[in-house]
Amino acid sequence: MKRVINKKLYDTSTAELIANNEFQDGANKFNQGRAVYLYRTRKGQFFAHYVTCWQGEQDSIESLTIPEAIELFEFIPGNPDVWPEEFGPLEDA
């Protein structure tokens, strides 16, 4: 999917997929009829791609700030091994 936001092109086919909740329950794709994918462009901009199976809704792309990308990564949840590369070092709890 492609979308222009603030004169910048966001393209899921050229960006790196960081995390998603496609199989949130571990078995069923789009368990609740929706999924979200967190991407990073080659220039380092994060964005979310929202996918829906529901009639009357449309897939969409939203540009994210770094704090918003971190919040989404934690919500999805993303693979902790990816965190340092994307957001910097983690400290132990």
PDB file of N, CA, C and O in Angstrom:
ATOM      1  N   MET A   1       0.854  -1.172   0.000  1.00  0.00           N
ATOM      2  CA  MET A   1       0.000   0.000   0.000  1.00  0.00           C
ATOM      3  C   MET A   1       0.899   1.233   0.000  1.00  0.00           C
ATOM      4  O   MET A   1       1.965   1.237   0.615  1.00  0.00           O
ATOM      5  N   LYS A   2       0.467   2.252  -0.679  1.00  0.00           N
ATOM      6  CA  LYS A   2       1.194   3.520  -0.739  1.00  0.00           C
ATOM      7  C   LYS A   2       0.279   4.651  -0.307  1.00  0.00           C
ATOM      8  O   LYS A   2      -0.928   4.628  -0.549  1.00  0.00           O
ATOM      9  N   ARG A   3       0.886   5.649   0.343  1.00  0.00           N
ATOM     10  CA  ARG A   3       0.120   6.836   0.715  1.00  0.00           C
ATOM     11  C   ARG A   3       1.083   8.009   0.840  1.00  0.00           C
ATOM     12  O   ARG A   3       2.203   7.855   1.326  1.00  0.00           O
ATOM     13  N   VAL A   4       0.638   9.181   0.398  1.00  0.00           N
ATOM     14  CA  VAL A   4       1.414  10.407   0.548  1.00  0.00           C
ATOM     15  C   VAL A   4       0.894  11.148   1.769  1.00  0.00           C
ATOM     16  O   VAL A   4      -0.300  11.425   1.879  1.00  0.00           O
ATOM     17  N   ILE A   5       1.809  11.468   2.693  1.00  0.00           N
ATOM     18  CA  ILE A   5       1.488  12.222   3.902  1.00  0.00           C
ATOM     19  C   ILE A   5       2.525  13.330   4.032  1.00  0.00           C
ATOM     20  O   ILE A   5       3.725  13.059   4.073  1.00  0.00           O
ATOM     21  N   ASN A   6       2.071  14.559   4.096  1.00  0.00           N
ATOM     22  CA  ASN A   6       2.971  15.718   4.208  1.00  0.00           C
ATOM     23  C   ASN A   6       4.069  15.707   3.146  1.00  0.00           C
ATOM     24  O   ASN A   6       5.239  15.944   3.445  1.00  0.00           O
ATOM     25  N   LYS A   7       3.675  15.430   1.911  1.00  0.00           N
ATOM     26  CA  LYS A   7       4.564  15.441   0.747  1.00  0.00           C
ATOM     27  C   LYS A   7       5.638  14.359   0.803  1.00  0.00           C
ATOM     28  O   LYS A   7       6.674  14.484   0.150  1.00  0.00           O
ATOM     29  N   LYS A   8       5.403  13.295   1.578  1.00  0.00           N
ATOM     30  CA  LYS A   8       6.334  12.172   1.657  1.00  0.00           C
ATOM     31  C   LYS A   8       5.578  10.890   1.326  1.00  0.00           C
ATOM     32  O   LYS A   8       4.431  10.707   1.733  1.00  0.00           O
ATOM     33  N   LEU A   9       6.244  10.003   0.576  1.00  0.00           N
ATOM     34  CA  LEU A   9       5.638   8.737   0.176  1.00  0.00           C
ATOM     35  C   LEU A   9       5.937   7.660   1.213  1.00  0.00           C
ATOM     36  O   LEU A   9       7.093   7.424   1.566  1.00  0.00           O
ATOM     37  N   TYR A  10       4.887   7.014   1.690  1.00  0.00           N
ATOM     38  CA  TYR A  10       4.993   5.869   2.590  1.00  0.00           C
ATOM     39  C   TYR A  10       4.542   4.649   1.798  1.00  0.00           C
ATOM     40  O   TYR A  10       3.408   4.597   1.323  1.00  0.00           O
ATOM     41  N   ASP A  11       5.436   3.662   1.656  1.00  0.00           N
ATOM     42  CA  ASP A  11       5.189   2.514   0.785  1.00  0.00           C
ATOM     43  C   ASP A  11       5.552   1.230   1.528  1.00  0.00           C
ATOM     44  O   ASP A  11       6.712   1.023   1.883  1.00  0.00           O
ATOM     45  N   THR A  12       4.573   0.379   1.762  1.00  0.00           N
ATOM     46  CA  THR A  12       4.827  -0.864   2.490  1.00  0.00           C
ATOM     47  C   THR A  12       5.721  -1.820   1.704  1.00  0.00           C
ATOM     48  O   THR A  12       6.360  -2.690   2.296  1.00  0.00           O
ATOM     49  N   SER A  13       5.776  -1.674   0.386  1.00  0.00           N
ATOM     50  CA  SER A  13       6.590  -2.598  -0.413  1.00  0.00           C
ATOM     51  C   SER A  13       8.075  -2.266  -0.371  1.00  0.00           C
ATOM     52  O   SER A  13       8.901  -3.111  -0.718  1.00  0.00           O
ATOM     53  N   THR A  14       8.435  -1.051   0.045  1.00  0.00           N
ATOM     54  CA  THR A  14       9.850  -0.680   0.109  1.00  0.00           C
ATOM     55  C   THR A  14      10.337  -0.448   1.536  1.00  0.00           C
ATOM     56  O   THR A  14      11.541  -0.320   1.761  1.00  0.00           O
ATOM     57  N   ALA A  15       9.430  -0.391   2.494  1.00  0.00           N
ATOM     58  CA  ALA A  15       9.804  -0.165   3.894  1.00  0.00           C
ATOM     59  C   ALA A  15      10.090  -1.500   4.584  1.00  0.00           C
ATOM     60  O   ALA A  15       9.703  -2.562   4.097  1.00  0.00           O
ATOM     61  N   GLU A  16      10.774  -1.425   5.724  1.00  0.00           N
ATOM     62  CA  GLU A  16      11.082  -2.627   6.501  1.00  0.00           C
ATOM     63  C   GLU A  16       9.993  -2.871   7.537  1.00  0.00           C
ATOM     64  O   GLU A  16       9.657  -1.983   8.320  1.00  0.00           O
ATOM     65  N   LEU A  17       9.445  -4.079   7.533  1.00  0.00           N
ATOM     66  CA  LEU A  17       8.444  -4.465   8.526  1.00  0.00           C
ATOM     67  C   LEU A  17       9.149  -4.726   9.853  1.00  0.00           C
ATOM     68  O   LEU A  17      10.070  -5.539   9.926  1.00  0.00           O
ATOM     69  N   ILE A  18       8.707  -4.026  10.908  1.00  0.00           N
ATOM     70  CA  ILE A  18       9.322  -4.138  12.229  1.00  0.00           C
ATOM     71  C   ILE A  18       8.524  -5.079  13.125  1.00  0.00           C
ATOM     72  O   ILE A  18       9.107  -5.903  13.830  1.00  0.00           O
ATOM     73  N   ALA A  19       7.210  -4.967  13.105  1.00  0.00           N
ATOM     74  CA  ALA A  19       6.350  -5.777  13.972  1.00  0.00           C
ATOM     75  C   ALA A  19       4.931  -5.769  13.420  1.00  0.00           C
ATOM     76  O   ALA A  19       4.556  -4.882  12.653  1.00  0.00           O
ATOM     77  N   ASN A  20       4.147  -6.768  13.820  1.00  0.00           N
ATOM     78  CA  ASN A  20       2.732  -6.798  13.444  1.00  0.00           C
ATOM     79  C   ASN A  20       1.969  -7.698  14.403  1.00  0.00           C
ATOM     80  O   ASN A  20       2.557  -8.500  15.129  1.00  0.00           O
ATOM     81  N   ASN A  21       0.658  -7.553  14.393  1.00  0.00           N
ATOM     82  CA  ASN A  21      -0.191  -8.415  15.217  1.00  0.00           C
ATOM     83  C   ASN A  21      -1.129  -9.257  14.354  1.00  0.00           C
ATOM     84  O   ASN A  21      -2.264  -9.541  14.737  1.00  0.00           O
ATOM     85  N   GLU A  22      -0.633  -9.644  13.193  1.00  0.00           N
ATOM     86  CA  GLU A  22      -1.430 -10.391  12.222  1.00  0.00           C
ATOM     87  C   GLU A  22      -2.020 -11.667  12.825  1.00  0.00           C
ATOM     88  O   GLU A  22      -3.192 -11.970  12.605  1.00  0.00           O
ATOM     89  N   PHE A  23      -1.226 -12.404  13.576  1.00  0.00           N
ATOM     90  CA  PHE A  23      -1.678 -13.634  14.233  1.00  0.00           C
ATOM     91  C   PHE A  23      -1.682 -13.416  15.742  1.00  0.00           C
ATOM     92  O   PHE A  23      -1.027 -14.148  16.483  1.00  0.00           O
ATOM     93  N   GLN A  24      -2.413 -12.420  16.187  1.00  0.00           N
ATOM     94  CA  GLN A  24      -2.397 -11.990  17.582  1.00  0.00           C
ATOM     95  C   GLN A  24      -2.728 -13.122  18.550  1.00  0.00           C
ATOM     96  O   GLN A  24      -2.155 -13.188  19.638  1.00  0.00           O
ATOM     97  N   ASP A  25      -3.639 -14.008  18.172  1.00  0.00           N
ATOM     98  CA  ASP A  25      -4.006 -15.108  19.071  1.00  0.00           C
ATOM     99  C   ASP A  25      -3.132 -16.344  18.862  1.00  0.00           C
ATOM    100  O   ASP A  25      -3.340 -17.370  19.511  1.00  0.00           O
ATOM    101  N   GLY A  26      -2.156 -16.247  17.958  1.00  0.00           N
ATOM    102  CA  GLY A  26      -1.238 -17.344  17.720  1.00  0.00           C
ATOM    103  C   GLY A  26      -1.675 -18.322  16.649  1.00  0.00           C
ATOM    104  O   GLY A  26      -0.884 -19.174  16.245  1.00  0.00           O
ATOM    105  N   ALA A  27      -2.901 -18.228  16.178  1.00  0.00           N
ATOM    106  CA  ALA A  27      -3.389 -19.199  15.206  1.00  0.00           C
ATOM    107  C   ALA A  27      -4.172 -18.589  14.051  1.00  0.00           C
ATOM    108  O   ALA A  27      -4.061 -19.057  12.918  1.00  0.00           O
ATOM    109  N   ASN A  28      -4.953 -17.563  14.318  1.00  0.00           N
ATOM    110  CA  ASN A  28      -5.871 -17.032  13.312  1.00  0.00           C
ATOM    111  C   ASN A  28      -5.409 -15.682  12.775  1.00  0.00           C
ATOM    112  O   ASN A  28      -5.169 -14.743  13.534  1.00  0.00           O
ATOM    113  N   LYS A  29      -5.288 -15.605  11.449  1.00  0.00           N
ATOM    114  CA  LYS A  29      -4.919 -14.342  10.819  1.00  0.00           C
ATOM    115  C   LYS A  29      -6.070 -13.361  10.964  1.00  0.00           C
ATOM    116  O   LYS A  29      -7.226 -13.715  10.732  1.00  0.00           O
ATOM    117  N   PHE A  30      -5.757 -12.130  11.347  1.00  0.00           N
ATOM    118  CA  PHE A  30      -6.769 -11.084  11.543  1.00  0.00           C
ATOM    119  C   PHE A  30      -7.852 -11.573  12.496  1.00  0.00           C
ATOM    120  O   PHE A  30      -9.041 -11.495  12.185  1.00  0.00           O
ATOM    121  N   ASN A  31      -7.450 -12.069  13.636  1.00  0.00           N
ATOM    122  CA  ASN A  31      -8.366 -12.659  14.609  1.00  0.00           C
ATOM    123  C   ASN A  31      -9.585 -11.785  14.867  1.00  0.00           C
ATOM    124  O   ASN A  31     -10.695 -12.300  14.994  1.00  0.00           O
ATOM    125  N   GLN A  32      -9.397 -10.477  14.946  1.00  0.00           N
ATOM    126  CA  GLN A  32     -10.510  -9.574  15.233  1.00  0.00           C
ATOM    127  C   GLN A  32     -10.945  -8.797  13.991  1.00  0.00           C
ATOM    128  O   GLN A  32     -11.660  -7.800  14.094  1.00  0.00           O
ATOM    129  N   GLY A  33     -10.510  -9.259  12.820  1.00  0.00           N
ATOM    130  CA  GLY A  33     -10.880  -8.597  11.580  1.00  0.00           C
ATOM    131  C   GLY A  33      -9.981  -7.436  11.217  1.00  0.00           C
ATOM    132  O   GLY A  33     -10.180  -6.788  10.189  1.00  0.00           O
ATOM    133  N   ARG A  34      -8.987  -7.167  12.058  1.00  0.00           N
ATOM    134  CA  ARG A  34      -8.071  -6.052  11.821  1.00  0.00           C
ATOM    135  C   ARG A  34      -6.654  -6.471  12.207  1.00  0.00           C
ATOM    136  O   ARG A  34      -6.459  -7.371  13.024  1.00  0.00           O
ATOM    137  N   ALA A  35      -5.684  -5.812  11.611  1.00  0.00           N
ATOM    138  CA  ALA A  35      -4.287  -6.014  11.984  1.00  0.00           C
ATOM    139  C   ALA A  35      -3.551  -4.699  11.787  1.00  0.00           C
ATOM    140  O   ALA A  35      -3.978  -3.840  11.015  1.00  0.00           O
ATOM    141  N   VAL A  36      -2.442  -4.557  12.497  1.00  0.00           N
ATOM    142  CA  VAL A  36      -1.602  -3.372  12.336  1.00  0.00           C
ATOM    143  C   VAL A  36      -0.165  -3.831  12.127  1.00  0.00           C
ATOM    144  O   VAL A  36       0.306  -4.773  12.765  1.00  0.00           O
ATOM    145  N   TYR A  37       0.518  -3.141  11.218  1.00  0.00           N
ATOM    146  CA  TYR A  37       1.900  -3.436  10.872  1.00  0.00           C
ATOM    147  C   TYR A  37       2.725  -2.180  11.124  1.00  0.00           C
ATOM    148  O   TYR A  37       2.342  -1.088  10.704  1.00  0.00           O
ATOM    149  N   LEU A  38       3.847  -2.333  11.803  1.00  0.00           N
ATOM    150  CA  LEU A  38       4.756  -1.220  12.065  1.00  0.00           C
ATOM    151  C   LEU A  38       5.917  -1.318  11.089  1.00  0.00           C
ATOM    152  O   LEU A  38       6.593  -2.344  11.018  1.00  0.00           O
ATOM    153  N   TYR A  39       6.147  -0.244  10.335  1.00  0.00           N
ATOM    154  CA  TYR A  39       7.209  -0.193   9.337  1.00  0.00           C
ATOM    155  C   TYR A  39       8.166   0.955   9.627  1.00  0.00           C
ATOM    156  O   TYR A  39       7.837   1.912  10.328  1.00  0.00           O
ATOM    157  N   ARG A  40       9.395   0.820   9.046  1.00  0.00           N
ATOM    158  CA  ARG A  40      10.366   1.911   9.041  1.00  0.00           C
ATOM    159  C   ARG A  40      10.839   2.092   7.603  1.00  0.00           C
ATOM    160  O   ARG A  40      11.225   1.128   6.941  1.00  0.00           O
ATOM    161  N   THR A  41      10.805   3.330   7.127  1.00  0.00           N
ATOM    162  CA  THR A  41      11.266   3.620   5.771  1.00  0.00           C
ATOM    163  C   THR A  41      12.792   3.583   5.726  1.00  0.00           C
ATOM    164  O   THR A  41      13.450   3.544   6.766  1.00  0.00           O
ATOM    165  N   ARG A  42      13.341   3.594   4.528  1.00  0.00           N
ATOM    166  CA  ARG A  42      14.801   3.613   4.370  1.00  0.00           C
ATOM    167  C   ARG A  42      15.421   4.862   4.978  1.00  0.00           C
ATOM    168  O   ARG A  42      16.599   4.864   5.336  1.00  0.00           O
ATOM    169  N   LYS A  43      14.631   5.924   5.095  1.00  0.00           N
ATOM    170  CA  LYS A  43      15.125   7.171   5.692  1.00  0.00           C
ATOM    171  C   LYS A  43      14.867   7.237   7.190  1.00  0.00           C
ATOM    172  O   LYS A  43      15.162   8.252   7.821  1.00  0.00           O
ATOM    173  N   GLY A  44      14.316   6.161   7.774  1.00  0.00           N
ATOM    174  CA  GLY A  44      14.154   6.091   9.219  1.00  0.00           C
ATOM    175  C   GLY A  44      12.827   6.564   9.774  1.00  0.00           C
ATOM    176  O   GLY A  44      12.663   6.643  10.992  1.00  0.00           O
ATOM    177  N   GLN A  45      11.872   6.882   8.907  1.00  0.00           N
ATOM    178  CA  GLN A  45      10.554   7.330   9.374  1.00  0.00           C
ATOM    179  C   GLN A  45       9.677   6.112   9.663  1.00  0.00           C
ATOM    180  O   GLN A  45       9.577   5.202   8.842  1.00  0.00           O
ATOM    181  N   PHE A  46       9.049   6.104  10.830  1.00  0.00           N
ATOM    182  CA  PHE A  46       8.147   5.014  11.197  1.00  0.00           C
ATOM    183  C   PHE A  46       6.730   5.318  10.718  1.00  0.00           C
ATOM    184  O   PHE A  46       6.306   6.473  10.667  1.00  0.00           O
ATOM    185  N   PHE A  47       6.005   4.246  10.364  1.00  0.00           N
ATOM    186  CA  PHE A  47       4.591   4.404  10.040  1.00  0.00           C
ATOM    187  C   PHE A  47       3.841   3.116  10.345  1.00  0.00           C
ATOM    188  O   PHE A  47       4.421   2.031  10.392  1.00  0.00           O
ATOM    189  N   ALA A  48       2.540   3.263  10.551  1.00  0.00           N
ATOM    190  CA  ALA A  48       1.663   2.130  10.822  1.00  0.00           C
ATOM    191  C   ALA A  48       0.769   1.902   9.613  1.00  0.00           C
ATOM    192  O   ALA A  48       0.251   2.847   9.019  1.00  0.00           O
ATOM    193  N   HIS A  49       0.598   0.644   9.262  1.00  0.00           N
ATOM    194  CA  HIS A  49      -0.317   0.243   8.195  1.00  0.00           C
ATOM    195  C   HIS A  49      -1.431  -0.548   8.858  1.00  0.00           C
ATOM    196  O   HIS A  49      -1.203  -1.636   9.387  1.00  0.00           O
ATOM    197  N   TYR A  50      -2.618  -0.003   8.827  1.00  0.00           N
ATOM    198  CA  TYR A  50      -3.788  -0.638   9.432  1.00  0.00           C
ATOM    199  C   TYR A  50      -4.560  -1.373   8.347  1.00  0.00           C
ATOM    200  O   TYR A  50      -4.918  -0.784   7.327  1.00  0.00           O
ATOM    201  N   VAL A  51      -4.816  -2.662   8.566  1.00  0.00           N
ATOM    202  CA  VAL A  51      -5.511  -3.503   7.598  1.00  0.00           C
ATOM    203  C   VAL A  51      -6.801  -3.999   8.237  1.00  0.00           C
ATOM    204  O   VAL A  51      -6.817  -4.384   9.406  1.00  0.00           O
ATOM    205  N   THR A  52      -7.874  -3.986   7.465  1.00  0.00           N
ATOM    206  CA  THR A  52      -9.166  -4.429   7.981  1.00  0.00           C
ATOM    207  C   THR A  52      -9.844  -5.371   7.001  1.00  0.00           C
ATOM    208  O   THR A  52      -9.646  -5.278   5.790  1.00  0.00           O
ATOM    209  N   CYS A  53     -10.633  -6.264   7.532  1.00  0.00           N
ATOM    210  CA  CYS A  53     -11.461  -7.165   6.721  1.00  0.00           C
ATOM    211  C   CYS A  53     -12.924  -6.749   6.770  1.00  0.00           C
ATOM    212  O   CYS A  53     -13.778  -7.381   6.148  1.00  0.00           O
ATOM    213  N   TRP A  54     -13.208  -5.686   7.512  1.00  0.00           N
ATOM    214  CA  TRP A  54     -14.594  -5.293   7.753  1.00  0.00           C
ATOM    215  C   TRP A  54     -15.152  -4.423   6.630  1.00  0.00           C
ATOM    216  O   TRP A  54     -14.493  -3.502   6.146  1.00  0.00           O
ATOM    217  N   GLN A  55     -16.379  -4.738   6.230  1.00  0.00           N
ATOM    218  CA  GLN A  55     -17.076  -3.956   5.221  1.00  0.00           C
ATOM    219  C   GLN A  55     -17.286  -2.541   5.753  1.00  0.00           C
ATOM    220  O   GLN A  55     -17.645  -2.356   6.916  1.00  0.00           O
ATOM    221  N   GLY A  56     -17.065  -1.559   4.910  1.00  0.00           N
ATOM    222  CA  GLY A  56     -17.249  -0.167   5.300  1.00  0.00           C
ATOM    223  C   GLY A  56     -16.002   0.470   5.885  1.00  0.00           C
ATOM    224  O   GLY A  56     -15.980   1.679   6.111  1.00  0.00           O
ATOM    225  N   GLU A  57     -14.959  -0.319   6.136  1.00  0.00           N
ATOM    226  CA  GLU A  57     -13.685   0.214   6.626  1.00  0.00           C
ATOM    227  C   GLU A  57     -12.654   0.099   5.518  1.00  0.00           C
ATOM    228  O   GLU A  57     -12.771  -0.747   4.631  1.00  0.00           O
ATOM    229  N   GLN A  58     -11.640   0.957   5.576  1.00  0.00           N
ATOM    230  CA  GLN A  58     -10.580   0.935   4.575  1.00  0.00           C
ATOM    231  C   GLN A  58      -9.230   0.776   5.255  1.00  0.00           C
ATOM    232  O   GLN A  58      -9.028   1.236   6.379  1.00  0.00           O
ATOM    233  N   ASP A  59      -8.307   0.116   4.556  1.00  0.00           N
ATOM    234  CA  ASP A  59      -6.935   0.060   5.029  1.00  0.00           C
ATOM    235  C   ASP A  59      -6.378   1.478   5.026  1.00  0.00           C
ATOM    236  O   ASP A  59      -6.799   2.314   4.226  1.00  0.00           O
ATOM    237  N   SER A  60      -5.431   1.748   5.920  1.00  0.00           N
ATOM    238  CA  SER A  60      -4.879   3.097   5.989  1.00  0.00           C
ATOM    239  C   SER A  60      -3.428   3.060   6.448  1.00  0.00           C
ATOM    240  O   SER A  60      -2.949   2.051   6.966  1.00  0.00           O
ATOM    241  N   ILE A  61      -2.743   4.171   6.249  1.00  0.00           N
ATOM    242  CA  ILE A  61      -1.366   4.363   6.699  1.00  0.00           C
ATOM    243  C   ILE A  61      -1.322   5.632   7.523  1.00  0.00           C
ATOM    244  O   ILE A  61      -1.949   6.636   7.182  1.00  0.00           O
ATOM    245  N   GLU A  62      -0.563   5.573   8.625  1.00  0.00           N
ATOM    246  CA  GLU A  62      -0.409   6.723   9.515  1.00  0.00           C
ATOM    247  C   GLU A  62       1.076   6.915   9.815  1.00  0.00           C
ATOM    248  O   GLU A  62       1.748   5.977  10.246  1.00  0.00           O
ATOM    249  N   SER A  63       1.586   8.113   9.591  1.00  0.00           N
ATOM    250  CA  SER A  63       2.957   8.451   9.957  1.00  0.00           C
ATOM    251  C   SER A  63       3.067   8.499  11.477  1.00  0.00           C
ATOM    252  O   SER A  63       2.156   8.979  12.152  1.00  0.00           O
ATOM    253  N   LEU A  64       4.189   7.999  12.024  1.00  0.00           N
ATOM    254  CA  LEU A  64       4.368   7.949  13.473  1.00  0.00           C
ATOM    255  C   LEU A  64       5.645   8.659  13.910  1.00  0.00           C
ATOM    256  O   LEU A  64       6.666   8.603  13.223  1.00  0.00           O
ATOM    257  N   THR A  65       5.576   9.318  15.047  1.00  0.00           N
ATOM    258  CA  THR A  65       6.784   9.832  15.686  1.00  0.00           C
ATOM    259  C   THR A  65       7.492   8.645  16.345  1.00  0.00           C
ATOM    260  O   THR A  65       6.915   7.563  16.447  1.00  0.00           O
ATOM    261  N   ILE A  66       8.724   8.838  16.789  1.00  0.00           N
ATOM    262  CA  ILE A  66       9.435   7.755  17.475  1.00  0.00           C
ATOM    263  C   ILE A  66       8.690   7.320  18.732  1.00  0.00           C
ATOM    264  O   ILE A  66       8.525   6.116  18.934  1.00  0.00           O
ATOM    265  N   PRO A  67       8.225   8.245  19.600  1.00  0.00           N
ATOM    266  CA  PRO A  67       7.458   7.794  20.770  1.00  0.00           C
ATOM    267  C   PRO A  67       6.187   7.019  20.394  1.00  0.00           C
ATOM    268  O   PRO A  67       5.825   6.063  21.080  1.00  0.00           O
ATOM    269  N   GLU A  68       5.515   7.416  19.323  1.00  0.00           N
ATOM    270  CA  GLU A  68       4.318   6.688  18.875  1.00  0.00           C
ATOM    271  C   GLU A  68       4.686   5.296  18.359  1.00  0.00           C
ATOM    272  O   GLU A  68       3.962   4.330  18.600  1.00  0.00           O
ATOM    273  N   ALA A  69       5.818   5.197  17.644  1.00  0.00           N
ATOM    274  CA  ALA A  69       6.275   3.897  17.147  1.00  0.00           C
ATOM    275  C   ALA A  69       6.633   2.974  18.309  1.00  0.00           C
ATOM    276  O   ALA A  69       6.328   1.782  18.272  1.00  0.00           O
ATOM    277  N   ILE A  70       7.276   3.516  19.333  1.00  0.00           N
ATOM    278  CA  ILE A  70       7.616   2.728  20.522  1.00  0.00           C
ATOM    279  C   ILE A  70       6.345   2.235  21.203  1.00  0.00           C
ATOM    280  O   ILE A  70       6.255   1.069  21.587  1.00  0.00           O
ATOM    281  N   GLU A  71       5.376   3.112  21.352  1.00  0.00           N
ATOM    282  CA  GLU A  71       4.108   2.734  21.982  1.00  0.00           C
ATOM    283  C   GLU A  71       3.415   1.620  21.195  1.00  0.00           C
ATOM    284  O   GLU A  71       2.896   0.674  21.786  1.00  0.00           O
ATOM    285  N   LEU A  72       3.405   1.730  19.871  1.00  0.00           N
ATOM    286  CA  LEU A  72       2.786   0.703  19.038  1.00  0.00           C
ATOM    287  C   LEU A  72       3.567  -0.607  19.133  1.00  0.00           C
ATOM    288  O   LEU A  72       2.968  -1.679  19.220  1.00  0.00           O
ATOM    289  N   PHE A  73       4.899  -0.528  19.116  1.00  0.00           N
ATOM    290  CA  PHE A  73       5.743  -1.717  19.229  1.00  0.00           C
ATOM    291  C   PHE A  73       5.442  -2.472  20.518  1.00  0.00           C
ATOM    292  O   PHE A  73       5.359  -3.701  20.519  1.00  0.00           O
ATOM    293  N   GLU A  74       5.280  -1.734  21.614  1.00  0.00           N
ATOM    294  CA  GLU A  74       4.981  -2.364  22.901  1.00  0.00           C
ATOM    295  C   GLU A  74       3.557  -2.918  22.931  1.00  0.00           C
ATOM    296  O   GLU A  74       3.307  -3.932  23.582  1.00  0.00           O
ATOM    297  N   PHE A  75       2.629  -2.274  22.244  1.00  0.00           N
ATOM    298  CA  PHE A  75       1.233  -2.712  22.209  1.00  0.00           C
ATOM    299  C   PHE A  75       1.069  -3.998  21.401  1.00  0.00           C
ATOM    300  O   PHE A  75       0.277  -4.865  21.770  1.00  0.00           O
ATOM    301  N   ILE A  76       1.809  -4.125  20.305  1.00  0.00           N
ATOM    302  CA  ILE A  76       1.571  -5.232  19.356  1.00  0.00           C
ATOM    303  C   ILE A  76       1.729  -6.628  19.974  1.00  0.00           C
ATOM    304  O   ILE A  76       0.820  -7.401  19.672  1.00  0.00           O
ATOM    305  N   PRO A  77       2.619  -7.083  20.719  1.00  0.00           N
ATOM    306  CA  PRO A  77       3.968  -6.622  21.025  1.00  0.00           C
ATOM    307  C   PRO A  77       4.960  -7.104  19.974  1.00  0.00           C
ATOM    308  O   PRO A  77       4.765  -8.142  19.341  1.00  0.00           O
ATOM    309  N   GLY A  78       6.020  -6.334  19.802  1.00  0.00           N
ATOM    310  CA  GLY A  78       7.047  -6.695  18.839  1.00  0.00           C
ATOM    311  C   GLY A  78       8.083  -7.630  19.448  1.00  0.00           C
ATOM    312  O   GLY A  78       8.087  -7.867  20.656  1.00  0.00           O
ATOM    313  N   ASN A  79       8.952  -8.152  18.608  1.00  0.00           N
ATOM    314  CA  ASN A  79      10.032  -9.036  19.031  1.00  0.00           C
ATOM    315  C   ASN A  79      11.082  -8.216  19.784  1.00  0.00           C
ATOM    316  O   ASN A  79      11.648  -7.289  19.206  1.00  0.00           O
ATOM    317  N   PRO A  80      11.360  -8.528  21.055  1.00  0.00           N
ATOM    318  CA  PRO A  80      12.329  -7.751  21.834  1.00  0.00           C
ATOM    319  C   PRO A  80      13.722  -7.713  21.211  1.00  0.00           C
ATOM    320  O   PRO A  80      14.473  -6.767  21.448  1.00  0.00           O
ATOM    321  N   ASP A  81      14.081  -8.733  20.414  1.00  0.00           N
ATOM    322  CA  ASP A  81      15.402  -8.754  19.783  1.00  0.00           C
ATOM    323  C   ASP A  81      15.554  -7.660  18.736  1.00  0.00           C
ATOM    324  O   ASP A  81      16.677  -7.288  18.394  1.00  0.00           O
ATOM    325  N   VAL A  82      14.458  -7.144  18.226  1.00  0.00           N
ATOM    326  CA  VAL A  82      14.480  -6.087  17.209  1.00  0.00           C
ATOM    327  C   VAL A  82      14.654  -4.712  17.854  1.00  0.00           C
ATOM    328  O   VAL A  82      15.160  -3.789  17.215  1.00  0.00           O
ATOM    329  N   TRP A  83      14.243  -4.571  19.101  1.00  0.00           N
ATOM    330  CA  TRP A  83      14.230  -3.275  19.796  1.00  0.00           C
ATOM    331  C   TRP A  83      15.545  -2.498  19.677  1.00  0.00           C
ATOM    332  O   TRP A  83      15.519  -1.349  19.234  1.00  0.00           O
ATOM    333  N   PRO A  84      16.713  -3.083  20.058  1.00  0.00           N
ATOM    334  CA  PRO A  84      17.958  -2.290  20.048  1.00  0.00           C
ATOM    335  C   PRO A  84      18.286  -1.685  18.688  1.00  0.00           C
ATOM    336  O   PRO A  84      18.754  -0.550  18.607  1.00  0.00           O
ATOM    337  N   GLU A  85      18.041  -2.439  17.626  1.00  0.00           N
ATOM    338  CA  GLU A  85      18.323  -1.943  16.280  1.00  0.00           C
ATOM    339  C   GLU A  85      17.429  -0.761  15.913  1.00  0.00           C
ATOM    340  O   GLU A  85      17.867   0.164  15.230  1.00  0.00           O
ATOM    341  N   GLU A  86      16.190  -0.794  16.364  1.00  0.00           N
ATOM    342  CA  GLU A  86      15.226   0.235  15.989  1.00  0.00           C
ATOM    343  C   GLU A  86      15.196   1.425  16.948  1.00  0.00           C
ATOM    344  O   GLU A  86      15.069   2.570  16.514  1.00  0.00           O
ATOM    345  N   PHE A  87      15.311   1.158  18.244  1.00  0.00           N
ATOM    346  CA  PHE A  87      15.069   2.206  19.238  1.00  0.00           C
ATOM    347  C   PHE A  87      16.215   2.434  20.220  1.00  0.00           C
ATOM    348  O   PHE A  87      16.141   3.354  21.035  1.00  0.00           O
ATOM    349  N   GLY A  88      17.265   1.628  20.166  1.00  0.00           N
ATOM    350  CA  GLY A  88      18.385   1.794  21.084  1.00  0.00           C
ATOM    351  C   GLY A  88      18.403   0.717  22.156  1.00  0.00           C
ATOM    352  O   GLY A  88      17.512  -0.131  22.207  1.00  0.00           O
ATOM    353  N   PRO A  89      19.425   0.753  23.018  1.00  0.00           N
ATOM    354  CA  PRO A  89      19.587  -0.307  24.019  1.00  0.00           C
ATOM    355  C   PRO A  89      18.445  -0.365  25.023  1.00  0.00           C
ATOM    356  O   PRO A  89      17.840   0.647  25.377  1.00  0.00           O
ATOM    357  N   LEU A  90      18.174  -1.585  25.469  1.00  0.00           N
ATOM    358  CA  LEU A  90      17.190  -1.820  26.526  1.00  0.00           C
ATOM    359  C   LEU A  90      17.921  -2.046  27.839  1.00  0.00           C
ATOM    360  O   LEU A  90      19.037  -2.566  27.853  1.00  0.00           O
ATOM    361  N   GLU A  91      17.302  -1.662  28.924  1.00  0.00           N
ATOM    362  CA  GLU A  91      17.868  -1.994  30.226  1.00  0.00           C
ATOM    363  C   GLU A  91      17.007  -3.071  30.864  1.00  0.00           C
ATOM    364  O   GLU A  91      15.804  -3.151  30.613  1.00  0.00           O
ATOM    365  N   ASP A  92      17.630  -3.892  31.687  1.00  0.00           N
ATOM    366  CA  ASP A  92      16.890  -4.934  32.398  1.00  0.00           C
ATOM    367  C   ASP A  92      15.963  -4.310  33.423  1.00  0.00           C
ATOM    368  O   ASP A  92      16.267  -3.264  33.997  1.00  0.00           O
ATOM    369  N   ALA A  93      14.832  -4.959  33.649  1.00  0.00           N
ATOM    370  CA  ALA A  93      13.855  -4.478  34.631  1.00  0.00           C
ATOM    371  C   ALA A  93      14.343  -4.767  36.036  1.00  0.00           C
ATOM    372  O   ALA A  93      13.661  -4.438  37.006  1.00  0.00           O
TER     373      ALA A  93
END
